[in-house]
Amino acid sequence: MPKLRRVSGQEAVRALERLGFEKVRQRDSHVILKKQTPEGIIGCVVPLHHELAIGTLRGILKQAKVKPDEFMEHL
């Protein structure tokens, strides 16, 4: 599995937007993103922390059904 580096919540949101996700709404420090696919709608929640823990980032990528190497290419 590729090594993920620590990123901020804002950097993660930008990378996911480059992958086709759109901001749906924001509540406090959490941004909700969605993407329409042939299989249905995929959604994920990204906390806007200064630095995301690696486990949190892995959870976000799992929700978004994005592979870590694909995510790292879009940072």
Secondary structure as UniProt FT lines:
FT   HELIX           9..18
FT   TURN            19..20
FT   STRAND          22..27
FT   TURN            28..29
FT   STRAND          30..37
FT   TURN            38..39
FT   STRAND          40..47
FT   HELIX           54..64
FT   HELIX           68..73
//
